[in-house]
C-alpha cells in the first residue's frame, strides 16, 4: 500500500463514514471529539512542524503584546485623577520658547483673571531635609498653592488640605505627608495630625496625609517620589515678575475647551504685556492637556516601537503562512480523495480546524507567557509612565487581543486550505503525484511573496535598529563640554535658619571645598548651583553698548550658574581666554563673570570679550567678563548649546536678590582617583561635621548621572535591537523552511538533472540562485520603504542621517547574509541527493 493509501485508510478509520443524508455537516459531539483527538495526534505525528508554528506565533504575539502593553501604560492609561481630560498644563511662552515656567506675579494675574478654569495651581518642585531623627533625611517634595487639590480632584486621606490662609507670608508652617512617609516616619499613627516635623530647620505642623495612590504628575515631578507638600507663598510685591520658576496646572471649567481657554489666556497675556512691557514684552501663554505634555517625545518613540513589533508579527505570520501553504500543498491529494469520498466543505473545515486550532492556542499561550516574562524584566528598565508608575503588566484587554489573534490565525490557516480543496480535481491531483507547492503558479507566487515580505520587513527592522544603536552610541560619545571620568556629585541642601543669608551659605561653601580636597584620593573640588545636562536657569540679559540691537528690548536669553572657583577644574571645563573665577571673586562687590564661547560670540562677535560688561534682566548692575570657557550642554545631551554665564556665589545684590533659593540647590563636585564607593562614607562624615543638619544620601558618580539622562533612549534602543534580532531569527527560519520545501518538492527534478549530468556545484547554484532572486527582490522592497520613511524617524535620531549609505549597505548585506545562511543547509542537502532514490520516490 502506498503512503497516500495508508494515510487515507488511516484517516477513514479515525473518522466516521460520509454524513447521512440530511446531515451533510456531520456535526455531533462524537465527531467533534474525534476531530479534537485527531488534532492532538496531528501534533504528535508532526512535532517539528507543530513546534515551528507554535514558536513563530509565540514570538510574533509576544513581541506585539509587550509593545501594546507599553503603549497602553504610556499613551492610553489616563492620568490618575477624576475626569483627567480636564486637567491641563499651562505655560508661558516667549518668542521661540514654548515651555516657559510662570513667574509668581504672572501666575497670580492669570489665576485671578481667567474664567475658563474651575481652579488653577502653581507647583514648585523642591527637596526637603527632615531632621529630628537618627540622621537628616533628604526627600523630594513640592511647594504648592491651595488650588492643587481642586485641580487634581484629590483630598488627604487624613486631616485637611491646604487653605489660602496657609499661603500667606508669616502664616504658621504646615505640611502634608505622603502615605509612604507617614508609614516610615510616624508608624502609620492616626494621631499624626498636629504633630511637629522639622523641615529645613523649621518646625512645621502636620495637617494631612495623602492617599497611598496619590501621585503628582507634571513634567518636572514624574521622575521623583513626592514625599511632602508645603504651601507655596506667592506675592506680586515680593517676587520679580521676570523670575520664572513655577509649573502651572489647571482644571477646565464646564463648557470650556482647550481652544476657548487658549484664546482667553492669549488675551490676558496681551493685557499683561501692555501693563508690564519691560518684563512681559513678547510673552504669551499656551495650554495643553496634562497627559499630552507628560507623553511628549515618548509617544513618538513608542509609535516607532509599535511599528517594529507589528513588523515582527507580520514576519511571523508570513513565516507561518509559508509553512501552512507548503503543508496544504503536500496534502492536496489527501484532501482531494476525502472530498471525492463524500466529505463536504464544512467537514474538511472542521478537520483542519481541529489540527491547527491547538497550534494557535499553544502559540497564543506561549506568546502571553513570553510577554509576561519580558514585561516583568522591563519593569526595572522602563522609565516611569505618565500615569505615575513603571509597575505595569499584561492587561485584560491585551490578553483578549492575544486570544482573538490566535483564534483568527487558526481560522484563516485552517479554513482557506479546506475551501481550496473543494475545487480540487481528483484526477488532475493524482496525475501530478505528490502535491507540489510549485505546480500551481498562483500558489508559488504567493509563497515567494511571503518570503519577499519577510525579508523586506526584516531589513526595515534591522535598519531601524542600526540607526538607533549608532544614534545612541554617538550620543554616549558626544562632547558635552566636560569630562565625567572620576567625577563624584554630592547634593547639598542648605536650608533653614543656619543658612538664611548669603553670608552664611558662602561661609559654608568657602570651608567645604578645601576640606574635601584634603581627603586622600580627592584631587579637585568645587560647587555649582546646577548640573550639566539636567536643565538650567535662564533669563534675559542686557549687553552694554548693544541695548538697541535686539528685537526684544530686554536682550537675548542666557543660562546662569552660581559656582565656586574649583568647579571648572573639577569638571575639566577648558579655559579658552582670560581667567577663571578665583577666591577673591566670592562675595566681592565688583561683579565678575565667566562666559561660555556661545555667549561671547552672541554678545561680542569677532571682538575680545574680556573686560566687556552685561547685566542680568532689568538689574542695573553691570557684570564684567573676566574669562571665557568652553561650551557645556545644560538642557540634555541632544539639545544645542545655549549662551551661558557663571557667577561667583556671593552676597552681592546684582545676582543674589531673587536668586537666594539656589543656596538650597548647591552640588559639591569633586574629582577623584578613588572609586565612589570608597568615598561615600568619609564624604558623609566630613559634610555632617560641618553641617550636622545636612542630609548626604544621594552621592553619585557623573557616569550615573549621564545614565539617568539617556535612560529613555537606551530603553527604546534596547527594544528595537531585540525586535530586530527576533526578526533576523525569524527570517533565517523562513528562508530555511522555504528552501527546505523547495528541495523537498523539487527533489524529483533535481534527481533528473543529476541523472542527466548536472554536478553538485550546478545544483548548489540552482538552489542559491533561486534564494538570491527572492532575497534580492525583498531587499529592494525594503530599501524603497526605508528611503521613503526616512523623514518620519529623523526626529528620533541623534547626529545620524536616516539614509546613511554605510548603514543601508551594511544592514542590507547583513540581512542577505542571514538569508543565505538559512538557504545553506537545504542547498547542501540538494547537492547530496541520490538521483536513483529521487527518481524512484516519484514512481
N, C-alpha and C positions, 0 to 999 in steps of 0.2 A: 504494500500500500504506500502510495506516495505521501510526502509530507502534507500536501494540500488535503488529500483524502483523510489522513489521520486527524488533522485539525478539524475538518468539517464533521467527521464522525464523532469526534470527542465532544465538540460543541453541541451537536444534536443530542447526545446523551445527557448533557447538562441541562439543556433547555427542553421545554415541552414541545410537542408537535405543533404545527401551524394552528393558529387560533380557530376555534369553532366558528361556523357562520354566525353572523350577528355579533361577534365579539372579536373584531379584527385586531384591536389593540392588545388583546390578551392581558389586560390589567387585572391583577389579582394579588392578594397578599403572598401567595406561594411563588408567583412569578417574580414579584419584587424582591423577595428574599433570595430567590435564585440568582437574580441579577446582582445583588449585593455580594453573594458568595462568589459569583463569577468575577466580579471586580476585584475582590481580595486575592483570588487565585491569579488574576492577571498581574497584580503587583508582584506576587511571589515568583511567577514564571518569567517576568521581565524586570529583574531587580535593577539592572544598570539603567534601563530606560526610565523606570519609575523614579530612581534616585536622581537622575538628571533633571526630570521635570520638577520634582519637589524642590531641589536645591535652587534651580533657576527661578521658580516662582517665589521662593522664600527670600532670596537676595533682592529681587525687584520689589516685592511687597514690603520687606523690612526696611529697605533704604527709603522708600517713599513714605512709610509710616513715621519714620524718625523725623523727616523734614516737615511733614504735615503737623506733627505734634509740636515742633518748634514754632511753626507758623501760627498754630492755634494759641500757643502760650504768649507769643510776642505780638502778633497782629490782630488776632481775633478775640482773645480774652479781654473783657472790658476792665477798666480801672476799678479798684476795689472800693467804689463809693456808690451811694444811691444815685440813680439817674446819671451815670458817668458821662453821657454825651453832652450834658450841660456844663460840665467842668472845663474851663478853658484857661489857657495861659495868655498873659498879656505882656508884651514887650514894648519898650520904647525903641524907636528907630532913629538913625542919624546917617543921612547920605547912604553909603553902601553897607552900613552896619544894620542888620535886620534884627538882631537879638541883643539889644542894649538893656541892661537892668535898670530899674527905676531908681531915681533919687527919692529921698524921703518927702520933700515938699511936692514934687511932681505927683507922687503916688497919692498923697492926701488930696490934691486938687482933682485928680481923676476919680478917686473914690467919692468925693463929695459932689461932683458934677454929673457923673454918669447915671443914666436911668435904665440902661439895658441889662443891668445885673442885679440879682437879688442881694448879692453880697460880694465883697472883694477882700482880699487879704494880702499882706506883704510877708515874705518869708526871707530870713537871713540864715543861711547855713552856717553852723558855728561848731566850735569844740568847747567842751566844758571840762573843768577839773574838779572832781569831788574830793574833799578832804574830810578828815574826822575818823576814818577807818585805820586799818593797819598801815596803809600807804596810800598816797594820792592815786586816783583813778581818772584817766582821761577818756572821755567818751564823746561820741557825736551827738549833736542836737541841733536845735533851731530856736531862734527868736522869731516869734510870730505875732501878728496882730489878732485881736479877738475874733475877727470875722472868719478866721480859718475854719472854725467848727461848722459854721453855716455853709461855707463854700463846699466843704467835703461831705457835709451831711453826717458827721460823726459826733459822738459825745463821749466823755470819760466814762469808764465802767464804774469807777468810784469817784466820789467827790464832785467837783464842779469844773466848768470850763473857765477860760479867761473872760473877763468882762472889761468894757472900755476903761473903767477906773484903774485896772491893773497896769494900763499903758501910760498913765500919767507920770511925768517926771516927779520923783520923790515918793511915789507910791511904795507900799510895803512889798519887798521882793517875794514873789511866789513862783512855784514851779509845778509842772505836771510831769509825772514819771511815765516811762513806757512800762508795759506789763512785765517785760523781762527784767528791767532794773528794779522794779518793785519786788519781784521774787528774789533776786540775788541780794539786794542790799537791805530789804526790810522783811524778808522771810514770808512774803505774802500776807503780812499782817493787815487785818481790816481796820486797825487803828492808826494807819499811816497818815490819814488826813489830819493836818495841823502839826505834824512833826517837822522839826527843822532839818535842813540839809545844807551843808557848806558847799556852795557853788562858786568857784573862782574867788574864794576867800570871803564871800559874802553869805550871810545866813538867809536862806530863802525858805519859805513855808510851803510844804507840800499841800496843794489844794485839789489834786486829782490824779487818777491813774487811768491811762488809756487802755482800751481793749487789747486782747492778745493779738488780734489780727490787724491792728492799725498799722498803716504804712503811709508815710508822707512822700508821695511820688512827685518829684519835679526833676528837671534835667540836672539840677545841682545836688540832689539828695538821694537819687535812686541807688547809688553805689555805696551808700553808707547806712548803718543802722541808726535810726533816730531814737536815742535813749531818753531824751529830756526835752521839754518845751519850756521856754521862758518868754515872758511878754516882751514885745518889741515896742520901744518908745520912739515915736516919730514926731518931729517938731519942725515946722517951717521956719521958726526963728532960730533954732539951734543948729540945723543942718544946712549944708551947702546944696543949692539946687542942682549943681553940676557934679555932685558926688554920687555916682550911680553904682548901687551895690545890692539892691533888693529884688528878689523874684516877686512877681505878682500873679496871683491866680484868682479866678472869679467864677461865679455860678450864673449862667444866663437866666434871666427872668422869663416868666411865662410869656410866650408870644415873641420873644426876641430870638433872632438868628445871628449867626456869625457875620452875615453881611450887614444887618442893621447895626449890630454892635460896632463893627469896623467903621461904619460911616459916622457914628456918634463919637468914637474915640478920635478920629481924624479931626472932627470939629473942635473937640476940647483941646487937642494938641495945637491947632491953629490959633485958638484964643490964648493959650499959654505962650506961644511963640511971639504973639503981638505984645503980650504983657511983659515978657521977660526976654527981650531979643538977645541980650548978652549971653545967657546960658541956654536958651531953647531954640536958637535960630537953626533951622534945618531939621528940627526934631518932629517926629510924628509918633504914631503908635500902631501896633499890629496885634491882632487877636487870632488865636488858633486853638483847636481842640487840644486838651492836655495830652490825650493819648497819641495824637499825631506828632506832637512835639517830643514825646518820650521815644517814639519809634525812630524818627529821623532817618539817617542813612542805614540804620539796622534793617529797615524794611527792604531797601534795595538789595542788601546782601542776602537776606532770606529769600527774596524772589529769585536771585541767582541760584541759591541752593535748591529751591524748588524745581527750577529748570533742570539742574543736574540730577536730582532724584527722579524726575519724570524720564530723563534720558536713560537712566539705569533701568527703570521699569519697562520702557519700550524695548531696550536691548534684550531684557529677559523675556519679554513677551515674543519678540521676534525669534529668539532662540527656541522658545517652547513651540511657537508656531512652525518653525522648521522641522523640529522633531516630530510633531504631530502630523505634519504633511507627509514626511517620509514614512511614518508608521502607517498612515492611511493608504499610501501607495503600495506598501508591501502587503497590505491586507485586502487589496482590491478584489482579488479572485475569491477570497473567503466571503466577502460581503456580497459579491455577485451571486455566488452559489446560494447563500442564505435567502437572498431576495427571490431567486428563481424557485426556491422550495416553498415559498409562500409567506415569508416574513415581510410584513408591511413596513412602511417608513417609520411609524411610531415605535414598532418593536425594535428596530435597529437603533433608534434614538435612545431608547431605554437601556439597551445593552451597552452602548458606548458611554452613556452617562454613568452607568454602574462601574465601568472601567476607569473613567477619567475623573469622576467626582471625588473619590477618595484621594486621588493625587492632588486635586485642587484644595481639598480640605487640609491635607497634610502640609501642603505648601503654605497656605494661609496661616496655619497654626505655628509652623516653624518661623514664618516671617514675623508674626506677632512676638514670638519668643526672642528673635534677633533684635527687633525694635525695642523690646523691654530691656534687654541686656545693654544695648547701645545707649538708650536714654539714661539708664542707671549710671553708666560711666560718664556720659556727657554732663550729668547734673553737677559734677565737680569742676567742669571746664567752662560751661556756658556762662556768659555774663548775665547779670540779673535782668529779668524781664521787666517791661513797663508795668506789669501788674504787681511787681514788687518781690518776685520770688524766682529762684532758679530751681525750685523743687517742683518739677513737672513730670508728667508721665503720659502714658497712652490713655486718652480719654475714651469714654464710652462711644462717642461718635466715630472716633478713629477706628475702634475695634469693629464697629458695624461696617465702616467703609472697607476694612480689610476683608471681612467675611463676604460682603457683597462682591468685592472684586474677585475673590476666589471662586464664588459661585458663577459669576458671569463668564470667567475664563473657562470654567468647567463646561458650561452650557455651549459656549462657542466652539470649544475644541471637541466636544462630543457630538453636537448636532450636525455641524457642517459636513463631516465625512459621511454621516448617515444619509443626509439629504442628497449628497452626490451619488451615493450608492444606488438610489432608486432609479437613476438614469444610466446605470452601467449596463452595457450589453454583454450578456454572459459569454456568447461565442467569441466576441472580439476580445474580451478579457482573457479567456482561456487560451486563445490563439497566441496572445502575447507572452504566455508563460508566466513567470513570476511578475507580480505587479511592479511596474517601473515608474519611478518618480519622473524620469526624463522621457517617458514615452509620450506624455501629454505636453505639448509646447506651452499651453497656458499654465499648467501646474509647475513646470520647470521654471517659467518666467517668474511666478510668484515666489518660488523657492530662492531663486537668485536675488530677487528684490529684497527678501528678508535679510540675506547676507549683506547686501549693499547698505541697507538701512542700519544694520548693526554697526558696521564699520564707520559709516558717516557719523552716527551718534557718538561712538567711542572717540573718534577724532575730535569732535566738538568738546567732549568732556576732558580729554587729555590736554587739549589746547588751553581750555579754561583753567585747569589745574596748574599747568606750567606757567601761565600768566600770573596766577595768584601766588605761586611759590616764588617766582622771580621778583614780583612786586614786594612780597613780604621780606625776601632776602635783602633787596635794595633798601627797604625801609629800616631794617635792622642795622645795615651797614652805612646808612646815610650819616652825613656830618651834621650833628645837632649843634655844633659850636662849642662843645666841651668834651672832656674825656671822662667817662663814668668809671673807668677802671680804678678800683681801690677806694672809691668814694663812699662814705657812710653818711646817712642822713638821720639826724635826731630832731624830731619836732619839739619846739619849745612853746609852751602856752603860758605866757607871762601875763597873768590877770590878777585882779583883786587889789586890795589896799597896798600890798607890798610893791605893786608896780602901777600905781595910779598916776604917774607922771613920767615924762620923757627922761628926766634926770635919773629916776630910779631904774628904769629899763636900761638906759645907757650904762649906768654903773655895773649892772649885771653883765651886759654884753662885753664891756671892757675887761671883765675878770674871767669870764667863762672860756673865751678862746685861748688865751695864754695858758690857762690851767689844763685844758685838754691837749694843747700842743706839747705839754711836758710829759705826757704819758708815753711809755715805751711803744714804739712802732707807729706813733702818730707823727706825720711829717708836717701837715699844714691844717689850719682850722680857721673858720670864719662863719659869719651868719648872713642870712638873707631873709627877706620877707616873703619870698615865693620861690617855688622850684621850677626850673625849666621844663617845658613840655606839659605842665599841668595847669595851664591857664595863667592869667595875669591880671593886672590892674592898669587901666589906661585913662588918659584924659587929654584934652586939647592943650596945645602949647602955643605960646606966642614967641616968635623969633625976632630978636632985636634987629631993627632995620628992614624987616620984611613984613611988617604988620598988615600992609595992604595987598600982599601978593596972593592971598587965599580967598577962594570963593566964600568959605566960612570965615567970618571976621575973627573967630577965636583961634584960627590956625589949625594945622593938621593934628591928627591923633597920634599919641605915642605911649608906649608902655613905660611904667615906672617900677623900680625896685628900690628897697632900702637895704643897704648892705654894710658890713664892716670890712675893713681892708683885706683881711685874709681870704675873703670869698673868691676873688678872681683866681688866685693861685691854687686854691683848693679844688676848684672846678676845671683848672687848666684852660681858662678863657684867655686867649692871647692878647697881649697889648700890641696895638697897631701904631699908636702915635701918642706922644705926651707921656703922662704918668698915670699910675693907678691911684686910687684913694689911699690915704695914709692916716695914721693915728691922729694927727693934728686936725684932720678934717672932721672927726667925730665931735659933735657939739659945737663946732665953730660957727660964729656968726657970719663969716664970709662964705656964702653958699657956693659949694663946688660940686661938680658932677662929672661922671664919665659917661660917654655916649657910645652907642654901637656904630658900626660903619654905615648901616642903613640910615640912621638918624643924621649922621654927618653929611651924607650925600643928599638927603632930603632938604636939610636946612641950609647947607653951605656947599653946593656943588662946585667942584674944582677950586675950592678955597680952603686954606688951612683953618680947621675948626677950633684949634687951641686958642683959648682966650675969648672966643665968641660967647654970647650970652643968650639965654632964653628964659621964659617964665612959665610956670605951671598955671593952666586955666586962666582965671582972672586975677591971680595974685600979682601985685605989682613988683614983688621982689625978684630981681634978676639973678639967675644962676649961671655961674661961669664954667665953661667946659675946660677941664684940665687934662683929659685923656680920651682916647678912642680905643675901643676893644672890638674884637671880632663879634660877628652876629651870632646870636643864640636863639633857637626856636623856643617860643613860650607857649603857643596855643596848639600843642600836639606836634607829632613828628611829620605830619603830612601838610600842614599849613605853611604858607610862606612866612619868611622872617618879617617882623614889624620893626619900625623905629622904636628905640628903647633908650632910656637913660637911667643911670644908677646914682642914687643919692646916699651920702653917708648918714647913718642913723644918728639923730640928734634932736635937740630941743628947739632948733631954730624955727620960728613960726612959718617961714616960707614953705616948709614941707612937713611940719608937724601938725599944724592946725587942720582938723578934719581928717587926718590920717593916723591918729593915735591908735586906732584899732589894730594896725599892723604890728604893734608891740605884742599882741596876743597871738600872732601868726609868724613867729620867727622860726627859722630852721637852722640848726647847727650843722655845718658842712665840714667834714674832716676827711683828709686823705691819709690812708694808712697802708702799710705793707703787711698788716696783721689781719687775719680773717675777722669778719664782723662778729662771729660767734665768740671769739676770744676777747672782744672788747665790750660786749654788751653789758656785762656785769659791772666792770670798772667804770664805764660811762655813767651808768645809773648812780653809782656811789658818788662820783665826783660832782655830778649835777645836783643830786639831792643834798650834798654837803653845802652847796651854795644857795640852793632854793629848796628847803625842806617840803614846801607845799607843791613843788613841781612834779608832775607825773611824767615818767620816762618809760614808755611802754611800747612804742612803735618804731624802734630802731631798725632801719632798713639799709641795704646796700642800694646804690643807684641803679644797679642792674635789675633789682627787684622793682624799683620804680618804673623803669623802662618796660618791664614785662607787663605791668598793670596798664600802661599807656596803650600797648598794642594787643591787649587780650582779645578784643573783638575780631580784629583782623586775623590774629593767629587762629582763633576758633573757626572762622569761616574758611580759612586756607586749609586747615586740617580736614574739615568735612569735604571740601571739594576734592582734595587729594584722595581721600578714602573712596569717594564715589568714582573718581577716575580709575583708581586701582580695581574696584569691583567691575567697572565697565571693561577694562582690559582683560580681566579674567573671563568675563562672560564672552567677549568677542573671540578669545582664544578657544573657549569651549565651543562656540558656534562654528568657527572655521573648522575645528577638528571634527565636529559632528557632520558638517556639510561635506567635507572631503571623505570622511568615512562612508557616508551614504553614497557619494559619487563613486568611490572604489567598489563598494559592495554591489550597487545596482548596475555598474558597467563592467563587472568582473568578466562577464562573457565576452564583451567587446575587447577588453584588454587581453584576454586569453587568445582571441582570434588574431589580434595584432602581433602578439609574441609568437604565435604559431607561424605567422607569415614572415617572421624575421625581425620584428622590432626588438631592439635590445633594451636593457634596463635604463640607460640614460634617456632613450627616447620616451619610455613610459613615464619617467620622472618629469620630463619636460611637458608631457601631456597633462599630468596632474597639476604641476606647478603653474603651467600656463593658464589653465582654467582658473586656478586660485588667483593668479595675478590680475587677470582681467576683471574679476569681481572686486578684488581689493582696490584696484586702480580706480574703478568707477566710484566705489564707496568713498575713497579718499578725495576724489574730485568733488563729489557732492558735499562732503564735509567742509572742504576748503571754501566752497562758494558760500555756504551758510556762515562760516566763521567771518569771512570778509564782509558779508552783508550786515552782520550783527555787531561789528566791532565797536561802533559808537555807543551801543547800549551798555557795554561794560566798562567803557573808558573811565567813567567817574568812579568806579570801584577799584581802580588800579593806581599804583604809585610809581611814577617815573618809568612806565612801561608802555610801549606802543602796542595796542591790541592786535595790530597786523605785523608785529615784529617778524621779519623774514627768518631769522635764526630759529625762533620758537616754532614757527609754522613748519619749516623744513624739518627741524629736529623731531617735532611731535609727529609729523606725518611718517617720517622714516621709522620712528619707534613703533607706532601703531601697525604699520605694514610688517615690521619685523615680528611683532606678536602674532599677526595673522599668518605669516609664513611658518612660524613655529607650530601653529595649530595644524597646518597642512603637511608638516614634515613627516610625521609617523604614518598617516594614511598613504602618502606618496611612497614611502619606503615599503609599505605593505603591498602596494600595487606593483612595484618593481619586482617583488618576490612571488608574484602569482605563478602557480603551476599551470601552464596552458592546457594540459590534458585534463586536470581536475576542473578547471574553469569551464571547458567545453562540455565535459560530462555532466556538470551540475545543471546545465540548461536543457539537457535532453529529456 
